[in-house]
Amino acid sequence: MARHFLQITDLKRSEAWNMLTRAKEIKATKWKSSLLGGKTIVLLFEKASTRTRLSFEVGIRALGGNVIFLTSRDSQLGRNEPLRDTARVFSRYVHGIVVRTFAQEILDELANAGSIPVINALTDLHHPCQVMSDMLTIFERTPDLPDLKIAWIGDGNNMANSWLHAAMYFPFALHLAVPEGYEPDPDILQNAREGGANVVLTHDPREAVADAHYVNTDVWASMGQEADAEHRREVFASFQVNSRLLALAHPQCKVLHCLPAKRGEEITEEVLEGDFSIVWDQAENRLHMQKAILEWIYSETHHPATEASPAE
């Protein structure tokens, strides 16, 4: 049975911890392998990408695999071929699909109808690869996660949803500040709280940032929301991550942004290019985490859980 990575909760808690420590090791050793030797992975992208595409292409090749990049214009998906047909054909030709698309249901159908692994490279509901690599960026600096307060400032989007899943698995305090009406998915929020996540949801960014060790943000209008961009700029104006807001955070606070950034909107040039920012390390870590995800999916012998991981 194929392993899929459609959201962080596809992992066991011990596997999530192990993936984190394994990615850190991969980065330190500049790990290459023949793990994917003889295998071909399709990148099926309906949304544009820089970091996701590059990190997966470079990572797959570093592990000995071949890559085919397709958009909906390059395949029958652009002509409304049923997803189940696409999944079954892909399963006869290649060894996995990395998908960047709109609806989470597209991934679910590809995974259910096919017989090869499916990896979520972004949907409107989840962005698990990004948040796991963000966790790596934090973990390599401050491995004592129970002592951390992490703030999310802005839209309750796919990133916020995946941060809620991360908070179920890793023992940090997550404070989300979003405008009214832009909250994260209510079911994911409820499940995270029921799953033990230490989560505070507020509409005041100052409250979320107060004494925070890490502050996260993202664009106010994601791909597919361009028509609403002007209205969102008005609604989100007080949620900009700037030096005035960061003055409330922990003195050693660091800022993350998954990129691309709209300087002067959700984050200022001063913050993005300043001492607070670790976004370039964050971007690099996409590559190391993608390798760890690929190893989790394709390795027959998985690394044992580390001592740092909690009991199942």
C-alpha positions in Angstrom: 0.0 0.0 0.0 1.4 3.4 -1.0 2.4 5.9 1.6 0.9 9.4 1.1 1.8 12.7 2.6 -1.4 14.8 2.2 -1.2 16.5 5.6 0.9 16.5 8.7 -1.5 14.2 10.5 -0.6 11.4 8.0 2.4 11.0 10.2 2.5 9.4 13.6 3.9 11.7 16.3 7.1 9.7 16.4 7.4 9.9 12.7 7.0 13.7 12.7 9.7 14.0 15.3 11.9 11.6 13.4 11.4 13.5 10.1 12.4 16.7 11.9 15.6 15.3 13.3 16.3 13.4 10.1 16.0 16.6 8.0 18.5 18.3 10.3 20.9 15.4 9.8 20.4 15.5 6.0 21.2 19.2 6.0 24.3 18.8 8.1 25.7 15.9 6.0 24.6 17.2 2.6 23.1 13.7 2.2 22.8 12.2 -1.3 21.5 8.7 -2.0 20.4 6.3 -4.7 17.1 5.8 -2.8 15.1 6.9 -5.9 17.4 5.2 -8.4 15.3 3.9 -11.3 12.2 5.8 -10.1 10.4 8.7 -11.9 8.3 11.2 -10.0 5.8 13.6 -11.6 5.4 17.1 -10.3 1.8 18.0 -11.2 1.4 21.7 -10.6 -1.8 23.7 -11.2 -0.3 26.6 -9.2 2.9 28.5 -9.9 5.9 27.8 -7.8 9.6 28.6 -7.3 10.8 27.1 -4.0 8.5 24.0 -4.1 9.3 23.1 -7.6 13.1 23.7 -7.2 13.4 21.9 -3.9 11.5 18.8 -5.1 13.4 18.7 -8.4 16.8 19.1 -6.8 15.9 16.7 -4.0 14.6 14.0 -6.2 17.7 14.2 -8.4 20.0 14.2 -5.4 18.4 10.9 -4.4 18.9 9.4 -7.8 15.4 9.8 -9.3 14.0 11.3 -12.5 11.5 14.2 -12.6 8.8 15.1 -15.0 7.1 18.5 -14.6 3.5 18.9 -15.8 1.0 21.7 -15.5 -2.7 21.2 -16.3 -2.0 22.7 -19.7 0.5 19.9 -20.4 -2.0 17.1 -19.6 -5.6 16.0 -20.1 -6.4 17.5 -16.7 -6.8 20.8 -18.6 -9.5 19.1 -20.6 -11.4 17.7 -17.6 -10.2 14.1 -17.8 -11.5 12.4 -14.6 -8.9 12.4 -11.8 -9.4 8.7 -11.2 -8.3 8.0 -14.8 -5.3 10.2 -14.5 -4.3 8.4 -11.2 -4.6 5.0 -12.7 -2.6 5.9 -15.8 0.1 7.6 -13.8 0.3 4.5 -11.6 1.3 2.5 -14.7 4.1 4.9 -15.8 5.7 6.6 -12.7 6.4 6.0 -9.1 4.9 9.0 -7.4 3.1 12.3 -7.8 3.9 15.6 -6.1 0.8 17.8 -6.5 0.4 21.6 -6.1 -3.3 22.5 -6.7 -6.4 24.1 -5.3 -8.8 21.6 -3.7 -7.6 19.1 -1.2 -10.2 16.7 -2.7 -8.0 16.5 -5.8 -5.2 14.9 -3.8 -7.6 12.6 -2.0 -9.0 11.3 -5.3 -5.5 10.8 -6.8 -4.4 8.9 -3.7 -7.5 6.8 -3.6 -7.7 5.9 -7.3 -4.0 5.3 -7.9 -1.4 2.9 -6.4 1.5 5.3 -6.1 2.5 7.8 -3.4 0.9 11.3 -3.5 2.6 14.3 -1.8 0.8 17.5 -1.1 3.0 20.4 -2.4 0.2 22.8 -1.5 -3.6 23.0 -1.6 -6.0 25.7 -0.4 -6.5 23.7 2.8 -3.0 22.5 3.8 0.7 23.2 3.1 2.4 20.4 5.1 5.8 20.4 3.4 6.2 24.1 4.0 5.3 23.9 7.7 7.5 20.9 8.4 10.4 22.7 6.8 9.5 25.8 9.0 9.6 23.5 12.0 13.1 22.4 10.9 14.2 26.1 10.8 12.9 26.6 14.3 14.2 23.2 15.7 17.8 23.8 14.5 17.9 27.0 16.5 15.8 26.2 19.6 15.3 22.5 20.1 13.6 23.0 23.4 10.2 23.3 21.8 8.1 23.3 25.0 9.6 26.7 25.9 8.5 28.4 22.7 5.7 30.7 21.7 5.1 30.8 18.0 2.9 33.5 16.5 1.0 33.4 13.2 -0.1 36.8 12.0 -2.5 37.3 9.0 -4.8 35.0 7.1 -6.2 31.8 8.6 -5.1 30.1 5.4 -3.6 26.7 4.4 -0.4 27.7 6.3 -2.4 28.4 9.5 -4.2 25.1 9.1 -0.9 23.2 8.8 0.5 25.1 11.8 -2.5 23.9 13.8 -1.5 20.3 12.9 2.1 20.9 13.8 1.0 22.2 17.2 -0.7 18.8 17.8 2.6 17.0 17.3 5.2 19.4 18.7 4.9 20.9 22.2 5.0 24.7 21.5 2.4 27.3 22.2 0.8 28.6 19.0 -0.9 32.0 19.0 -2.8 32.9 15.8 -4.0 36.5 15.1 -6.4 36.9 12.2 -9.0 39.4 11.3 -12.6 38.6 12.1 -14.0 36.4 9.4 -10.6 35.1 8.3 -10.2 32.4 10.9 -8.5 29.0 10.1 -10.7 26.0 9.2 -13.0 25.5 12.3 -12.8 21.7 12.1 -9.0 21.7 12.0 -8.9 24.2 14.9 -11.3 22.0 17.0 -9.4 18.8 16.2 -6.1 20.5 17.1 -7.4 21.6 20.5 -8.9 18.1 21.1 -5.6 16.6 20.0 -3.7 18.5 22.7 -2.4 21.5 20.8 -1.7 24.6 22.9 -3.5 27.1 20.7 -4.8 30.7 21.3 -6.8 32.4 18.6 -7.2 36.1 18.7 -8.0 39.1 16.5 -5.3 41.2 18.0 -1.8 40.8 16.5 -0.2 42.6 19.5 -1.6 39.9 21.8 -0.3 37.1 19.6 3.2 38.6 19.2 3.7 39.6 22.9 6.9 37.7 24.1 6.8 35.4 21.0 10.0 33.7 20.0 9.0 33.3 16.4 6.6 35.3 14.3 5.2 33.9 11.1 3.3 35.7 8.3 2.2 35.1 4.7 0.7 37.1 1.8 -2.8 38.5 2.5 -4.2 37.2 -0.8 -3.2 33.7 -1.8 -3.2 32.3 -5.4 -6.8 32.3 -6.6 -7.8 35.3 -4.3 -6.4 38.0 -6.6 -9.9 39.5 -7.2 -10.2 40.1 -3.4 -6.7 41.5 -3.0 -7.7 45.2 -2.6 -10.4 44.4 0.0 -8.0 42.2 1.9 -5.4 45.0 2.0 -7.9 47.1 3.9 -9.0 44.3 6.2 -5.4 43.2 7.0 -3.8 46.6 7.3 -3.3 46.4 11.1 -1.7 42.9 10.7 1.5 44.0 9.1 4.6 42.5 10.6 6.8 45.6 11.2 9.4 46.8 13.7 6.7 48.4 15.8 4.8 45.1 16.2 8.0 43.2 16.8 9.0 45.5 19.6 6.4 43.6 21.6 8.0 40.2 20.9 10.8 38.4 22.7 14.1 40.4 22.4 15.6 37.5 20.4 12.6 36.9 18.2 13.0 35.7 14.7 10.6 36.2 11.7 9.5 33.6 9.2 7.8 34.1 5.8 7.2 31.2 3.4 7.7 33.6 0.4 7.0 35.1 -2.0 6.6 38.3 0.1 4.8 41.5 -0.8 7.1 44.0 0.9 5.1 46.9 2.4 2.0 44.8 2.8 2.1 41.8 5.2 5.8 42.5 6.1 8.0 45.6 5.8 11.3 45.7 3.8 13.1 46.6 7.1 11.9 43.4 8.8 12.3 41.1 5.9 15.9 42.2 5.3 16.8 42.8 8.9 18.3 40.9 11.8 14.9 39.5 12.8 14.6 37.6 9.5 15.5 34.0 8.9 13.5 33.6 5.7 16.4 32.6 3.6 17.4 29.8 5.9 13.7 28.9 5.9 13.7 28.8 2.1 16.8 26.6 2.0 15.3 24.2 4.4 12.6 23.3 1.9 15.2 21.2 0.1 16.3 19.3 3.2 12.8 18.6 4.4 11.7 17.4 0.9 14.5 14.8 1.1 13.3 13.7 4.5 9.7 13.4 3.3 10.8 11.4 0.2 12.9 9.1 2.4 9.9 8.5 4.7 7.8 7.5 1.7 10.3 5.4 -0.3 12.7 3.9 2.2 11.8 0.3 3.2 13.8 0.7 6.4 12.8 3.8 8.2 15.0 5.4 10.8 13.8 4.7 14.4 12.0 7.4 16.3 14.4 9.6 18.3 14.4 9.8 22.1 13.0 13.3 21.7 9.7 12.0 20.3 6.7 11.6 22.6 5.1 8.3 23.2 2.3 7.3 20.8 
